[in-house]
Amino acid sequence: MNRRVLLAIVAAVAVLSAGIGWVAGQQIKSPAEIAAQTEAPEPSLITVPVEQRALSSNVVIRGQAEFDDATDISVSGSASGASIITRLTKEANQKLEEGDVVIEVAGRPLIVLEGQLPIFRSLTPGLEGPDVLQLEEALARQGFNPGTVDKVYDANTEAAVAELYRKAGYSPDEPTTEELAQVESARQRVDGARSAVRSAQQQVNQSGVSESTKLQLDQAVRTAQNALDDATTIANGAKAEAAGVTATAKSAHDNAWAAVALATERLNQAEAGTHPDTGVAPTPAELDTLRSAKSDAVANEASAQAGLDEATAAQAAVSLEQDRMWADANTDLAIQIASRKETLAQSGAGDARSQLSDAQKSLAEAQSDLAKADAEVGIEFPASELLFLPSLPREIQRVNVAIGDTPQGSVMRVTGSGVVIRSAVSATDRPLIKEGAEAVMANDDLGISVPATVTFVATTPGGPNASADRYAIRLEPVDPLPEEGFDQNYRVTIPIESTSGDVLVVPLAALSAGADGTARVEIERSPGQTDIIKVKTGLSSQGFVEITALEGTLAAGDRVVVGRDSNFSVTDSDSTDPDSTDSDSTDSSDEGSDTDADTESGTDSTDSTEAPAEETDG
């Protein structure tokens, strides 16, 4: 190998070695270089623009639109026991007026009259009480003459009831032939007893006692007898009234005891892990509320028991006092009878007087039997044919039966002419809502939006349309609802607070607290450069809060920092498009949520209603 070739080989090897070393040098890094290259870059800012808009806070609930004073009417069959619909006298959308026949059952009418006290017994001659007074007042309003409106079902009341029936096209419940025969037999016994008294009186007149003495003795006995009769009537009335008070107290105690059982069951279910209203595990606050409800129910039951004990004691005292007064009157009568007998015996007319006394006693018994027979066969108003409603007229919403049906449950539903929305609010929202407050009721599916007014807010929780921890509320639409809007569920928005015009707002996430406790926001002035601005906060609603700069400058369009992107990608976010929203804020509730957000510092609140078709805004 010559020298030139050898040099070429050496040069090639050197070039190759240098290339390999350069490549290896590019692949090998020091620890410092590796750390520098793997260090995370600073997170990029997430910003949104400061907006200018009006804010408002609302209480949002759901409620059912229904006619006011809705009442389901049921029937108990006819007085004969038969129960079949034989005539429909009214149709849906007609008015139900006082004195109308609601429906006919087994050929007999159900007549409606106005009255607060429900019918609880058949009204018959001789009865006394507030239900008789209510009947007589209704008869007088209808133009019939019940005589003196005095709580007593007398002959005048009977005649007025008969006129009411005949005007309605029916015969009153008059006595049968057999009943009339019983009355006639009792009347004949009275006539016979009167003849016996006259005969005995003649014998007494022939005795040695002067006529004036006889009259005085007789008068004393009659006076004592009248006093005993009065004592009997008063005692019966007082005992009946006391028994009624005791029955009312017992009913109140039974209801209170049922409330304790319900509250206990709800609490047990919650303590077992499931809230009875939400179906999920209860929060501590919800458990406290349920425990409080149980405690209240127990306290109410104790109060009701005390009332029942007091009424029972009062009834016993009344019974004892009336028995004593009756016994005194009875003793006085016995004394007068004995005194008369002794006087007549001393005068030689004892036997005649004794016979007269026996005859008079027989006459009194016969007269009592006749009065009883008259009462039993007089014109009565059967409970199955009389219905009292608190107010009339009413609108007939629907008729639930047809001719030939055997009625079970409601045969007809009647309502007032007004439309109401019934719902309930939480204890937190209750102080925010006043009667007369304006609201808006809307059903998006039907495209209905109508202004409404709050007409009632309960002062105590619970009731027919609210659970034990919520307060019933009632609203009325200002404008008429379309026909398809009745019996529908509505989202009701009640404005509570709003800003006076447009204000600067930022998302709640943009706020932070400084060391001195003041609120502040971070503004991006240029890429990567920010300023901290102290602000005063105002109304908060729908995830935004009103702000006013306490120092520095702040304007709509400034970029406020709401976070930092940990994925290292630059994000420039807008919370909302200012051009896509109205100046007034809208509700931020989510349809179908079952949570309640009480209104605090002007935030939107959502409440659930007790209506079965409820949707709850959250």
Backbone torsions as a table, in degrees:
resi	resn	phi	psi	omega
1	MET	NA	128.6	-177.1
2	ASN	-82.6	171.2	-174.4
3	ARG	-66.1	-37.3	-178.0
4	ARG	-64.3	-42.3	-179.5
5	VAL	-65.6	-41.2	-179.3
6	LEU	-62.4	-42.2	178.8
7	LEU	-63.3	-38.8	179.5
8	ALA	-63.3	-40.1	179.9
9	ILE	-65.9	-44.5	179.9
10	VAL	-61.1	-42.5	-179.8
11	ALA	-64.2	-40.4	179.7
12	ALA	-64.1	-42.2	178.7
13	VAL	-62.0	-39.6	179.6
14	ALA	-64.9	-42.4	179.0
15	VAL	-63.7	-41.8	-179.5
16	LEU	-63.7	-42.2	179.9
17	SER	-63.6	-40.6	179.1
18	ALA	-63.3	-40.0	179.2
19	GLY	-64.2	-42.9	179.8
20	ILE	-63.7	-41.2	179.6
21	GLY	-64.4	-38.7	179.7
22	TRP	-65.0	-42.4	179.0
23	VAL	-63.8	-44.2	179.0
24	ALA	-62.1	-37.8	179.2
25	GLY	-64.5	-35.2	178.1
26	GLN	-68.9	-27.5	-177.0
27	GLN	-88.5	-18.8	-176.0
28	ILE	-98.5	124.7	179.9
29	LYS	-122.8	151.1	178.0
30	SER	-78.0	160.8	176.1
31	PRO	-55.9	-38.0	-179.8
32	ALA	-65.7	-40.1	178.9
33	GLU	-65.2	-41.7	180.0
34	ILE	-62.2	-44.8	179.9
35	ALA	-62.2	-39.6	-178.4
36	ALA	-66.8	-38.8	-177.6
37	GLN	-75.1	-26.1	-177.7
38	THR	-94.0	-4.2	-179.8
39	GLU	-67.2	133.2	-178.2
40	ALA	-68.7	138.9	176.2
41	PRO	-71.8	161.2	178.0
42	GLU	-61.7	136.8	178.5
43	PRO	-60.6	145.7	178.2
44	SER	-83.0	156.3	-177.0
45	LEU	-81.7	141.6	171.6
46	ILE	-103.9	117.3	-175.3
47	THR	-127.1	155.8	173.0
48	VAL	-135.3	158.1	-179.3
49	PRO	-78.3	146.4	168.4
50	VAL	-68.6	130.7	-176.7
51	GLU	-109.2	163.0	175.3
52	GLN	-122.8	113.9	-177.1
53	ARG	-158.8	166.9	174.6
54	ALA	-90.9	139.6	177.2
55	LEU	-113.5	149.4	173.1
56	SER	-146.6	151.3	176.6
57	SER	-115.0	144.1	-174.9
58	ASN	-137.4	152.8	164.4
59	VAL	-97.0	124.2	-177.0
60	VAL	-114.9	123.1	179.5
61	ILE	-131.0	174.4	174.0
62	ARG	-124.7	144.9	-178.7
63	GLY	-152.1	161.0	-177.9
64	GLN	-99.5	129.3	176.0
65	ALA	-81.7	121.5	-179.9
66	GLU	-147.7	160.9	176.8
67	PHE	-69.2	146.9	-179.5
68	ASP	-70.4	151.3	177.0
69	ASP	55.3	43.7	178.3
70	ALA	-67.2	131.5	-177.9
71	THR	-137.5	132.3	174.5
72	ASP	-95.2	128.7	-178.6
73	ILE	-101.9	129.1	176.3
74	SER	-122.3	162.8	179.4
75	VAL	-124.3	155.5	-178.1
76	SER	-111.4	17.5	-177.3
77	GLY	89.8	176.8	-178.7
78	SER	-87.7	171.3	179.0
79	ALA	-62.3	-26.7	179.6
80	SER	-79.4	-9.4	-178.9
81	GLY	100.2	-16.8	178.5
82	ALA	-70.9	147.9	-177.2
83	SER	-142.1	88.0	177.1
84	ILE	-150.6	138.2	-179.4
85	ILE	-74.5	120.2	-178.8
86	THR	-110.6	-12.3	178.8
87	ARG	-161.4	136.3	173.0
88	LEU	-103.8	113.8	-176.5
89	THR	-92.3	-15.2	-176.7
90	LYS	-135.0	155.7	176.7
91	GLU	-124.1	166.4	177.6
92	ALA	-59.7	145.9	178.7
93	ASN	76.4	2.7	173.2
94	GLN	-90.8	163.9	178.0
95	LYS	-90.2	146.0	174.6
96	LEU	-108.9	110.3	-176.0
97	GLU	-100.9	161.4	177.5
98	GLU	-63.5	133.3	-178.3
99	GLY	92.6	-7.3	179.3
100	ASP	-71.5	155.0	170.4
101	VAL	-89.4	117.2	-177.1
102	VAL	-70.2	-47.3	-176.6
103	ILE	-163.3	160.9	178.7
104	GLU	-113.8	128.1	-179.9
105	VAL	-121.5	120.7	179.8
106	ALA	52.4	40.3	177.2
107	GLY	80.2	1.3	-178.2
108	ARG	-114.7	146.4	-174.6
109	PRO	-85.7	155.5	165.5
110	LEU	-111.4	107.8	-173.8
111	ILE	-97.6	133.2	-178.4
112	VAL	-102.6	133.9	175.1
113	LEU	-131.6	160.9	-179.1
114	GLU	-88.4	131.9	179.2
115	GLY	-179.3	145.1	-178.3
116	GLN	-79.2	-28.8	-175.9
117	LEU	-87.8	119.8	179.0
118	PRO	-64.9	152.8	177.4
119	ILE	-70.6	131.4	-178.5
120	PHE	-131.6	-0.6	177.5
121	ARG	-160.3	159.8	173.5
122	SER	-72.7	141.0	-177.7
123	LEU	-98.6	118.0	-174.7
124	THR	-126.1	159.6	179.3
125	PRO	-55.7	138.4	179.4
126	GLY	95.7	-17.4	179.9
127	LEU	-71.7	152.4	174.3
128	GLU	-132.5	150.0	176.1
129	GLY	152.2	173.5	-179.0
130	PRO	-64.9	-29.0	178.5
131	ASP	-69.6	-34.0	175.5
132	VAL	-67.3	-41.8	177.5
133	LEU	-60.0	-43.2	179.0
134	GLN	-62.1	-40.4	177.3
135	LEU	-63.6	-45.4	-178.3
136	GLU	-64.3	-37.8	177.4
137	GLU	-63.5	-41.8	178.7
138	ALA	-65.8	-41.6	178.9
139	LEU	-61.8	-41.1	179.2
140	ALA	-64.4	-40.1	178.1
141	ARG	-62.3	-33.2	-178.4
142	GLN	-80.9	-1.3	177.2
143	GLY	93.5	7.2	176.8
144	PHE	-95.0	156.1	-175.8
145	ASN	-105.7	101.4	178.7
146	PRO	-87.9	12.3	-175.5
147	GLY	78.6	-148.2	177.6
148	THR	-70.6	126.4	178.6
149	VAL	-78.3	92.6	-166.4
150	ASP	-138.0	20.3	177.9
151	LYS	73.8	2.6	-176.7
152	VAL	-110.7	126.0	177.2
153	TYR	-83.4	94.6	-176.8
154	ASP	-112.1	-167.4	-176.8
155	ALA	-62.5	-36.0	177.9
156	ASN	-65.4	-39.0	177.3
157	THR	-63.5	-43.3	177.4
158	GLU	-56.2	-45.8	-177.3
159	ALA	-64.2	-39.2	179.3
160	ALA	-67.2	-39.8	177.3
161	VAL	-61.9	-42.6	179.1
162	ALA	-61.0	-40.6	178.2
163	GLU	-64.5	-39.7	178.6
164	LEU	-60.3	-45.0	179.6
165	TYR	-62.4	-45.3	-176.5
166	ARG	-66.6	-36.3	177.1
167	LYS	-64.3	-34.0	178.7
168	ALA	-77.4	-8.2	177.8
169	GLY	94.9	20.2	-178.1
170	TYR	-131.5	158.0	174.5
171	SER	-86.6	141.5	176.9
172	PRO	-69.3	168.7	-179.3
173	ASP	-78.1	82.9	-175.0
174	GLU	-89.7	161.4	-176.8
175	PRO	-68.2	152.6	178.4
176	THR	-84.2	171.4	178.4
177	THR	-60.6	-41.0	179.6
178	GLU	-64.0	-41.6	179.5
179	GLU	-66.0	-40.0	177.9
180	LEU	-63.5	-36.7	178.3
181	ALA	-64.9	-36.8	177.7
182	GLN	-64.4	-38.8	178.1
183	VAL	-66.3	-42.7	179.7
184	GLU	-62.4	-38.9	178.1
185	SER	-64.7	-40.9	177.7
186	ALA	-65.5	-35.0	179.7
187	ARG	-68.9	-37.1	177.6
188	GLN	-65.8	-36.1	177.4
189	ARG	-66.0	-34.8	176.7
190	VAL	-65.3	-43.8	179.6
191	ASP	-60.6	-42.6	178.3
192	GLY	-64.1	-39.7	179.2
193	ALA	-67.1	-34.7	177.6
194	ARG	-65.3	-40.4	178.3
195	SER	-62.2	-40.1	179.0
196	ALA	-65.1	-37.3	178.3
197	VAL	-66.0	-42.5	179.6
198	ARG	-61.8	-41.7	179.9
199	SER	-64.7	-44.9	179.1
200	ALA	-64.7	-35.9	179.2
201	GLN	-64.2	-38.3	178.8
202	GLN	-63.0	-40.7	178.7
203	GLN	-65.0	-38.6	178.4
204	VAL	-66.0	-37.6	-178.8
205	ASN	-64.2	-26.6	-179.1
206	GLN	-85.2	-5.4	179.9
207	SER	-78.9	177.5	-175.9
208	GLY	-81.8	0.8	-178.8
209	VAL	-83.6	136.8	179.4
210	SER	-65.9	154.4	-178.5
211	GLU	-63.2	-38.1	-179.7
212	SER	-64.6	-37.8	178.3
213	THR	-65.7	-42.6	177.8
214	LYS	-59.8	-44.0	-179.0
215	LEU	-64.4	-40.1	178.8
216	GLN	-64.2	-43.3	178.8
217	LEU	-62.6	-45.0	179.3
218	ASP	-62.5	-42.2	-179.7
219	GLN	-61.8	-41.0	179.4
220	ALA	-62.2	-40.5	179.1
221	VAL	-67.4	-44.0	179.8
222	ARG	-61.7	-42.0	179.2
223	THR	-60.9	-44.1	178.6
224	ALA	-65.3	-38.3	178.7
225	GLN	-64.6	-43.1	177.9
226	ASN	-62.2	-40.0	178.6
227	ALA	-62.8	-40.2	178.2
228	LEU	-66.0	-41.4	177.8
229	ASP	-61.2	-43.4	178.9
230	ASP	-63.0	-42.0	179.9
231	ALA	-62.7	-38.1	178.6
232	THR	-64.7	-45.7	-180.0
233	THR	-63.3	-45.7	-179.2
234	ILE	-63.6	-43.0	-179.0
235	ALA	-62.1	-45.1	179.7
236	ASN	-62.1	-42.8	-179.8
237	GLY	-65.3	-45.5	-179.1
238	ALA	-63.9	-40.6	179.1
239	LYS	-65.5	-41.4	179.2
240	ALA	-63.9	-41.6	179.6
241	GLU	-64.7	-43.7	178.4
242	ALA	-63.3	-39.2	177.8
243	ALA	-64.0	-36.9	177.6
244	GLY	-64.1	-41.8	177.6
245	VAL	-62.0	-42.5	179.1
246	THR	-63.9	-41.1	179.1
247	ALA	-63.0	-40.7	177.3
248	THR	-63.1	-43.9	179.3
249	ALA	-63.6	-38.3	178.8
250	LYS	-65.4	-41.1	177.7
251	SER	-61.3	-42.0	178.4
252	ALA	-63.3	-38.9	178.9
253	HIS	-67.8	-41.2	178.2
254	ASP	-59.4	-43.4	178.5
255	ASN	-63.7	-41.2	179.3
256	ALA	-65.0	-39.0	179.1
257	TRP	-65.7	-39.6	177.1
258	ALA	-63.6	-36.9	178.1
259	ALA	-64.9	-37.1	176.6
260	VAL	-63.5	-43.9	-179.9
261	ALA	-61.7	-43.2	179.4
262	LEU	-64.8	-46.4	-179.4
263	ALA	-62.2	-38.1	178.3
264	THR	-65.2	-43.7	179.8
265	GLU	-62.2	-43.0	179.6
266	ARG	-64.0	-41.9	-180.0
267	LEU	-66.7	-41.9	179.3
268	ASN	-61.4	-41.2	179.0
269	GLN	-63.1	-41.9	180.0
270	ALA	-66.7	-42.5	179.9
271	GLU	-67.3	-23.2	176.3
272	ALA	-78.5	-9.7	174.5
273	GLY	121.9	-3.1	-177.4
274	THR	-131.2	120.9	177.2
275	HIS	-70.8	130.7	-175.9
276	PRO	-64.5	-21.0	-178.7
277	ASP	-95.8	-40.2	-173.7
278	THR	-95.9	-23.1	-178.1
279	GLY	79.5	4.7	178.1
280	VAL	-120.2	175.6	-180.0
281	ALA	-62.1	132.3	-177.8
282	PRO	-75.1	151.2	173.3
283	THR	-81.1	163.6	175.5
284	PRO	-56.2	-40.4	-180.0
285	ALA	-63.1	-40.6	179.4
286	GLU	-66.1	-38.2	176.2
287	LEU	-62.9	-42.0	177.5
288	ASP	-60.8	-41.1	-180.0
289	THR	-62.7	-43.5	179.5
290	LEU	-66.5	-38.5	176.9
291	ARG	-65.0	-41.1	177.6
292	SER	-62.1	-41.1	178.7
293	ALA	-62.0	-39.5	179.0
294	LYS	-66.5	-43.0	179.2
295	SER	-60.4	-42.6	178.2
296	ASP	-62.1	-42.1	-179.6
297	ALA	-64.1	-40.6	178.2
298	VAL	-63.5	-42.3	178.3
299	ALA	-62.8	-41.8	178.5
300	ASN	-63.0	-39.2	179.9
301	GLU	-66.3	-38.8	177.9
302	ALA	-64.3	-40.9	178.0
303	SER	-64.2	-41.8	179.5
304	ALA	-65.0	-37.2	178.1
305	GLN	-64.6	-40.0	178.0
306	ALA	-63.3	-41.4	177.6
307	GLY	-63.1	-40.4	178.7
308	LEU	-65.0	-42.7	178.3
309	ASP	-60.7	-42.8	-179.5
310	GLU	-64.4	-43.0	179.7
311	ALA	-65.3	-39.4	179.6
312	THR	-64.2	-42.9	178.7
313	ALA	-64.8	-41.2	179.3
314	ALA	-63.8	-39.2	178.7
315	GLN	-63.3	-41.9	179.0
316	ALA	-64.2	-39.4	179.6
317	ALA	-65.7	-42.7	178.7
318	VAL	-61.7	-45.3	-179.3
319	SER	-60.6	-43.1	-179.5
320	LEU	-63.9	-45.0	-178.5
321	GLU	-65.3	-44.0	-179.3
322	GLN	-67.2	-36.4	176.5
323	ASP	-63.9	-38.4	178.9
324	ARG	-64.9	-44.6	-179.7
325	MET	-64.1	-39.8	178.4
326	TRP	-65.0	-41.1	179.9
327	ALA	-63.0	-39.2	178.3
328	ASP	-62.7	-45.0	180.0
329	ALA	-64.6	-38.6	179.7
330	ASN	-66.4	-40.1	178.1
331	THR	-65.1	-41.1	178.9
332	ASP	-62.3	-39.8	177.3
333	LEU	-62.6	-43.3	179.3
334	ALA	-61.6	-37.4	179.5
335	ILE	-65.4	-43.8	-178.9
336	GLN	-65.2	-40.0	178.2
337	ILE	-64.6	-44.2	179.9
338	ALA	-65.0	-39.0	179.6
339	SER	-64.1	-42.4	178.6
340	ARG	-63.5	-43.7	-178.3
341	LYS	-62.1	-43.2	-179.4
342	GLU	-64.3	-41.7	-179.3
343	THR	-63.8	-44.4	-179.8
344	LEU	-67.0	-37.0	179.9
345	ALA	-65.0	-41.0	179.8
346	GLN	-65.9	-27.7	-178.7
347	SER	-89.7	-2.4	-179.3
348	GLY	91.4	4.5	-178.0
349	ALA	-112.4	20.7	-175.8
350	GLY	-61.2	-47.0	-178.3
351	ASP	-62.5	-41.8	179.4
352	ALA	-63.9	-42.2	178.9
353	ARG	-65.3	-38.2	178.3
354	SER	-62.7	-43.3	178.5
355	GLN	-64.0	-38.9	177.8
356	LEU	-65.1	-40.6	179.3
357	SER	-62.2	-43.4	179.2
358	ASP	-63.9	-40.5	179.8
359	ALA	-64.9	-41.0	178.4
360	GLN	-65.0	-38.1	177.8
361	LYS	-64.1	-41.9	178.4
362	SER	-64.4	-37.8	178.0
363	LEU	-64.6	-42.2	179.6
364	ALA	-61.9	-41.2	178.8
365	GLU	-65.2	-41.7	179.7
366	ALA	-65.5	-40.6	177.6
367	GLN	-64.3	-39.0	177.5
368	SER	-63.5	-41.8	178.3
369	ASP	-64.3	-38.4	178.9
370	LEU	-65.8	-43.0	179.2
371	ALA	-62.4	-39.9	179.2
372	LYS	-65.8	-43.0	179.3
373	ALA	-64.2	-41.2	177.2
374	ASP	-59.3	-43.3	-178.7
375	ALA	-65.1	-37.4	-176.1
376	GLU	-74.0	-25.6	-176.4
377	VAL	-109.1	8.1	178.9
378	GLY	-73.6	176.5	178.3
379	ILE	-75.3	118.1	179.9
380	GLU	-112.7	166.1	176.2
381	PHE	-113.4	97.3	-177.0
382	PRO	-61.5	144.9	179.1
383	ALA	-61.5	-28.9	-179.0
384	SER	-73.6	-11.1	-176.2
385	GLU	-114.9	9.1	-177.3
386	LEU	-130.0	132.9	178.3
387	LEU	-130.6	127.9	174.0
388	PHE	-106.0	130.4	172.9
389	LEU	-119.6	143.6	-174.6
390	PRO	-60.9	-29.2	-179.3
391	SER	-148.0	146.3	177.6
392	LEU	-142.8	153.3	2.1
393	PRO	-76.7	167.8	175.9
394	ARG	-127.1	158.7	173.5
395	GLU	-93.5	135.2	176.5
396	ILE	-85.5	112.1	-178.6
397	GLN	-79.6	-43.2	176.6
398	ARG	-159.6	154.0	174.2
399	VAL	-110.4	125.9	-170.1
400	ASN	-98.0	0.6	-175.9
401	VAL	-131.3	167.3	176.5
402	ALA	-129.3	164.3	178.5
403	ILE	-59.2	132.0	-179.1
404	GLY	99.4	-13.9	179.2
405	ASP	-72.5	150.9	168.0
406	THR	-96.4	111.1	-170.7
407	PRO	-66.4	132.8	173.8
408	GLN	-136.5	118.9	-177.3
409	GLY	79.6	-146.2	-174.4
410	SER	-74.2	130.2	174.6
411	VAL	-98.0	-18.7	-177.2
412	MET	-159.2	145.4	174.9
413	ARG	-117.1	123.8	179.3
414	VAL	-119.1	151.8	-177.6
415	THR	-139.4	168.0	168.4
416	GLY	-75.6	176.9	-178.1
417	SER	-85.1	-16.3	-178.7
418	GLY	-86.4	159.4	178.2
419	VAL	-112.3	134.9	179.9
420	VAL	-130.0	157.1	172.1
421	ILE	-112.8	121.7	179.3
422	ARG	-107.7	134.1	178.3
423	SER	-156.5	-162.1	178.8
424	ALA	-154.5	153.3	-180.0
425	VAL	-126.8	162.6	-179.2
426	SER	-77.3	168.0	178.5
427	ALA	-64.2	-29.7	178.9
428	THR	-69.3	-40.9	-177.3
429	ASP	-81.4	-20.9	-175.3
430	ARG	-53.1	-45.2	-178.6
431	PRO	-67.7	-17.3	-176.2
432	LEU	-81.7	-18.6	-171.1
433	ILE	-108.4	127.7	-179.9
434	LYS	-117.5	150.9	174.1
435	GLU	-63.6	136.2	-175.2
436	GLY	96.1	-7.4	179.8
437	ALA	-65.7	145.3	178.4
438	GLU	-83.6	152.6	-179.5
439	ALA	-152.7	173.2	175.7
440	VAL	-132.2	127.3	176.6
441	MET	-107.9	131.4	-173.8
442	ALA	-139.1	143.9	171.9
443	ASN	-128.8	102.8	-174.2
444	ASP	-64.8	-34.4	-178.8
445	ASP	-62.8	-35.7	-179.5
446	LEU	-95.0	-5.8	-179.0
447	GLY	68.6	33.9	-177.7
448	ILE	-108.4	131.4	172.8
449	SER	-142.3	115.7	-172.8
450	VAL	-132.8	136.0	174.2
451	PRO	-67.8	149.7	-178.8
452	ALA	-140.9	167.5	-180.0
453	THR	-130.6	136.8	175.2
454	VAL	-74.1	120.1	-177.6
455	THR	-108.1	-12.9	-179.2
456	PHE	-159.1	135.2	172.3
457	VAL	-133.9	122.5	-176.2
458	ALA	-66.1	146.7	177.0
459	THR	-93.4	-12.9	177.1
460	THR	-129.7	148.3	-178.4
461	PRO	-74.7	166.4	177.1
462	GLY	84.0	-177.0	-179.4
463	GLY	121.0	-177.9	-176.4
464	PRO	-61.2	-29.5	-175.0
465	ASN	-115.1	19.1	-178.1
466	ALA	-150.4	145.4	175.1
467	SER	-73.6	174.6	-171.3
468	ALA	-63.7	-23.5	-176.8
469	ASP	-106.4	11.7	-178.0
470	ARG	-126.1	161.6	-174.6
471	TYR	-110.8	127.2	-179.3
472	ALA	-66.7	144.6	178.2
473	ILE	-138.8	144.5	-180.0
474	ARG	-132.9	136.8	178.4
475	LEU	-127.8	158.5	175.6
476	GLU	-129.0	134.1	177.6
477	PRO	-65.5	141.7	178.2
478	VAL	-78.0	-42.6	179.4
479	ASP	-99.3	152.6	178.8
480	PRO	-61.9	144.3	175.3
481	LEU	-86.3	145.3	171.4
482	PRO	-66.0	161.1	-175.0
483	GLU	-57.2	-37.6	-178.4
484	GLU	-74.3	-5.8	-177.5
485	GLY	-87.1	-8.5	179.6
486	PHE	-76.9	152.3	179.5
487	ASP	55.6	36.8	178.0
488	GLN	-118.3	157.0	178.1
489	ASN	-92.6	134.4	-174.9
490	TYR	-123.6	149.8	170.3
491	ARG	-92.5	118.3	-174.4
492	VAL	-109.5	123.3	-179.8
493	THR	-110.6	122.3	179.2
494	ILE	-113.0	106.9	179.6
495	PRO	-63.1	136.2	-179.5
496	ILE	-112.4	-44.3	-175.2
497	GLU	-153.7	150.1	178.0
498	SER	-153.8	159.3	175.8
499	THR	-79.3	156.4	178.3
500	SER	-88.3	82.8	-179.3
501	GLY	92.2	-168.8	-178.7
502	ASP	-73.8	140.0	177.1
503	VAL	-135.8	165.1	175.5
504	LEU	-76.3	131.4	-179.7
505	VAL	-134.3	151.1	175.2
506	VAL	-137.3	159.7	173.9
507	PRO	-61.8	150.5	177.8
508	LEU	-57.5	-29.6	-178.6
509	ALA	-66.8	-16.7	-178.5
510	ALA	-80.4	-14.3	-177.5
511	LEU	-83.8	143.4	170.3
512	SER	-142.5	167.8	-177.7
513	ALA	-111.3	134.7	176.8
514	GLY	-83.4	176.7	-179.3
515	ALA	-62.8	-29.2	179.8
516	ASP	-87.2	4.2	177.8
517	GLY	88.3	-4.0	-180.0
518	THR	-79.3	152.3	176.6
519	ALA	-78.0	152.8	179.7
520	ARG	-153.5	160.2	173.9
521	VAL	-130.4	157.6	179.7
522	GLU	-110.1	122.0	-176.4
523	ILE	-107.5	130.3	175.0
524	GLU	-87.2	110.6	-178.5
525	ARG	-83.0	-36.0	176.7
526	SER	-150.6	166.0	-177.4
527	PRO	-52.5	117.7	177.8
528	GLY	84.7	-7.7	-177.7
529	GLN	-113.2	124.3	-177.5
530	THR	-128.9	157.2	172.9
531	ASP	-121.9	146.1	174.2
532	ILE	-98.0	122.9	-177.8
533	ILE	-116.0	124.2	173.4
534	LYS	-76.0	137.5	-177.0
535	VAL	-134.7	158.2	170.5
536	LYS	-103.3	130.4	-178.1
537	THR	-95.0	151.2	177.8
538	GLY	-124.7	-132.7	-177.9
539	LEU	-64.0	137.7	177.6
540	SER	-118.0	130.7	-178.0
541	SER	-163.6	145.3	176.3
542	GLN	53.4	33.2	178.1
543	GLY	85.4	0.5	178.5
544	PHE	-115.5	159.5	177.5
545	VAL	-136.8	139.6	177.3
546	GLU	-74.3	134.9	179.3
547	ILE	-131.8	150.4	172.9
548	THR	-134.7	128.0	-177.4
549	ALA	-66.7	130.0	174.5
550	LEU	-90.7	-20.1	176.9
551	GLU	-156.0	155.9	-178.2
552	GLY	74.8	-168.5	-178.4
553	THR	-117.3	147.5	-179.3
554	LEU	-151.7	128.8	-176.8
555	ALA	-143.9	160.8	176.1
556	ALA	-60.1	136.7	-178.5
557	GLY	100.0	-22.5	174.9
558	ASP	-58.6	145.9	-178.3
559	ARG	-91.9	118.4	-179.6
560	VAL	-103.9	138.5	-176.4
561	VAL	-81.1	126.7	176.7
562	VAL	-113.8	-3.5	179.2
563	GLY	170.6	-178.3	178.5
564	ARG	-131.2	138.6	-175.0
565	ASP	-81.9	115.4	179.9
566	SER	-83.2	-4.2	178.6
567	ASN	-93.4	6.3	173.2
568	PHE	69.9	10.9	177.8
569	SER	-102.7	137.2	-178.4
570	VAL	-71.5	123.9	-178.6
571	THR	-122.7	129.5	178.1
572	ASP	-125.4	93.9	-166.5
573	SER	-105.3	144.8	170.1
574	ASP	-107.6	128.7	178.5
575	SER	-67.2	-39.7	177.2
576	THR	-148.2	160.5	175.6
577	ASP	-88.8	112.1	-177.1
578	PRO	-57.1	-27.3	-177.7
579	ASP	-80.4	-9.4	-174.5
580	SER	-101.5	-0.1	-177.8
581	THR	-119.6	151.6	174.8
582	ASP	-76.3	167.4	179.2
583	SER	-66.8	-29.5	176.7
584	ASP	-89.0	138.6	-178.4
585	SER	-76.0	156.7	177.5
586	THR	-110.5	166.4	-178.2
587	ASP	-69.4	145.0	-177.8
588	SER	-106.9	17.5	-178.1
589	SER	-74.7	146.5	179.1
590	ASP	-100.9	123.8	179.3
591	GLU	-61.2	136.8	174.7
592	GLY	93.2	-11.3	178.6
593	SER	-69.5	148.3	-179.9
594	ASP	-111.6	24.9	178.2
595	THR	-107.6	156.1	178.1
596	ASP	-113.7	125.4	175.9
597	ALA	-109.9	104.9	-176.5
598	ASP	-70.2	149.4	-177.0
599	THR	-73.2	116.4	175.0
600	GLU	-131.9	129.7	-179.8
601	SER	52.9	33.4	173.8
602	GLY	88.3	8.0	178.5
603	THR	-75.1	157.5	178.3
604	ASP	-67.0	138.6	178.7
605	SER	-118.1	144.3	177.1
606	THR	-126.9	139.1	-178.8
607	ASP	-128.0	151.8	175.3
608	SER	-94.2	150.5	176.9
609	THR	-102.5	164.7	179.1
610	GLU	-86.7	-3.4	-176.1
611	ALA	-65.7	143.0	-178.4
612	PRO	-60.4	-33.9	-175.8
613	ALA	-89.6	24.5	-170.8
614	GLU	-67.1	139.6	160.4
615	GLU	-115.6	136.7	-175.6
616	THR	-108.1	127.8	175.2
617	ASP	-79.5	140.3	-179.7
618	GLY	-120.8	NA	NA
